[in-house]
Amino acid sequence: MPEMIFRSCFPSERSVVKQKTESNMEKVDYGKAVAELEKIAAEVEDPATSIDDIDKYVKRAKELISSCRTYLRSVRDKADGIDNI
């Protein structure tokens, strides 16, 4: 019982992330993000790609990976909620 009170007073990391990212969830098209990451990987592996372009691709890849992780966390949290019903 005390554990339940503690949990209700202090939100878990997941719930804080969920609150921050729930509005962004609709903005993330996971499939498109993965497709873009695949294109970025191909460009970075191409010997003709300049170092400056690689830097831009790496920065964009970091943004996409962060968005995908956030999206996947929110999906996991929803799935966890289903298990608790």
Backbone hydrogen bonds, N-H to C=O, Kabsch-Sander energy under -0.5 kcal/mol:
donor,donor_aa,acceptor,acceptor_aa,energy
4,M,1,M,-0.6
5,I,1,M,-1.6
6,F,2,P,-2.5
7,R,3,E,-2.4
8,S,4,M,-2.0
9,C,5,I,-1.7
10,F,6,F,-2.0
16,V,12,S,-2.0
17,V,13,E,-2.6
18,K,14,R,-2.8
19,Q,15,S,-2.3
20,K,16,V,-2.1
21,T,17,V,-2.2
22,E,18,K,-2.0
24,N,21,T,-0.7
25,M,21,T,-1.1
25,M,22,E,-0.6
27,K,24,N,-0.8
28,V,24,N,-1.0
28,V,25,M,-0.7
29,D,27,K,-0.6
30,Y,28,V,-0.8
33,A,29,D,-2.5
34,V,30,Y,-2.5
35,A,31,G,-2.2
36,E,32,K,-2.5
37,L,33,A,-2.3
38,E,34,V,-2.1
39,K,35,A,-1.9
40,I,36,E,-2.5
41,A,37,L,-2.4
42,A,38,E,-1.9
43,E,39,K,-2.3
44,V,40,I,-2.8
45,E,41,A,-2.0
46,D,42,A,-0.9
49,T,46,D,-1.8
54,I,50,S,-2.4
55,D,51,I,-2.3
56,K,52,D,-1.7
57,Y,53,D,-2.7
58,V,54,I,-2.8
59,K,55,D,-2.1
60,R,56,K,-2.2
61,A,57,Y,-2.6
62,K,58,V,-2.1
63,E,59,K,-1.7
64,L,60,R,-2.5
65,I,61,A,-2.8
66,S,62,K,-2.2
67,S,63,E,-2.3
68,C,64,L,-2.7
69,R,65,I,-2.6
70,T,66,S,-2.3
71,Y,67,S,-2.4
72,L,68,C,-2.9
73,R,69,R,-2.5
74,S,70,T,-2.1
75,V,71,Y,-2.2
76,R,72,L,-2.6
77,D,73,R,-2.6
78,K,74,S,-2.0
79,A,75,V,-2.4
80,D,76,R,-2.8
81,G,77,D,-1.9
82,I,78,K,-1.5
83,D,79,A,-1.9
84,N,80,D,-1.2
85,I,82,I,-1.3
